Amino acid sequence: MVLDDDLADVSCSVHDRVAVVTLDRPEARNAFTGAMGESLGAAYRRCDEDDAIRVVVVTGAGSAFCVGADLTPRDETFAAPTGRHFTSSPVQPPAFAIRKPVIAAVNGHAVGIGLTLAMQCDIRILARGATYGFVHVRRGVIPDAHSHWTVPRAVGFARATELLLTGRHVDADEAVAIGLATRAVPADEVLATALTLARDLAVNTAPLSVAISKRLMWASPALSADDVNRLETAMHEHVMGRADAREGVLAFLERREPEWSLSPTRDWPDDW
């Protein structure tokens, strides 16, 4: 099922409760445009609001994931912003802000904003043989899309400093070794690997529990241990004794697939 047909430079389809969002400019190796950013944000919003969607997979059409900003304007590519609402994070909401797990199936080269957008996802699977790099400083600008927050939390301050300040390239195996991604596989296996993981999540994990855990994970670097304990306690109280807490145990004991009923939209904690 096609989720929407009004997205520019992005396509989206849904099958078995998994949305596949595709950066769709293969003739330009999915070079990033403003329209792509708006469409990707719109796709994320729709996935967040639709309880029929359990997991989101983001990938690229053709042989690349996203080779960075579209350089067609040449030396005007990074012209001074003229609008009052300029932001360095042009995809709203970012992947980490929606209540569904987002898996980046990085099927080929991901550099510049192509890689910083992947860093906003919860899980990253990379293609061997492709090039990855935060090359912004080599283009006269600085890393974007919350990367000064996402990258240090993934790889630590020292490694993030090297990657962001040098703009050097890394390959998939090094990226996994230092924590930029969780898996490196051949390029033609990236999407299938991501979909296998997505379908397991869609069937076997409680959507509300996953949504709450995701929100806690992304918030945790700014919280103290006591803050995390307070929130974990409050969220345990929110889910314990309810339908999914019963269903998860019964499905395990009865050796069957669970039938989850709580919703990340309808049952989301108040004021959180």
Sequence and secondary structure as in RCSB ss.txt:
>XXXX:A:sequence
MVLDDDLADVSCSVHDRVAVVTLDRPEARNAFTGAMGESLGAAYRRCDEDDAIRVVVVTGAGSAFCVGADLTPRD
ETFAAPTGRHFTSSPVQPPAFAIRKPVIAAVNGHAVGIGLTLAMQCDIRILARGATYGFVHVRRGVIPDAHSHWT
VPRAVGFARATELLLTGRHVDADEAVAIGLATRAVPADEVLATALTLARDLAVNTAPLSVAISKRLMWASPALSA
DDVNRLETAMHEHVMGRADAREGVLAFLERREPEWSLSPTRDWPDDW
>XXXX:A:secstr
 EEES  SSEEEEEETTEEEEEE  GGGTT B HHHHHHHHHHHHHHHH TT  EEEEEESTT SB SB  TTGG
GTT    STT  S  SSS GGGSSS EEEEE S EETHHHHHHTTSSEEEEETT  EE GGGGGTS   TTHHHH
HHHHH HHHHHHHHHH  EE HHHHHHHTS SEEE GGGHHHHHHHHHHHHHHHS HHHHHHHHHHHHHGGGS H
HHHHHHHHHHHHHHTTSHHHHHHHHHHHTTS       TTTT  TT 
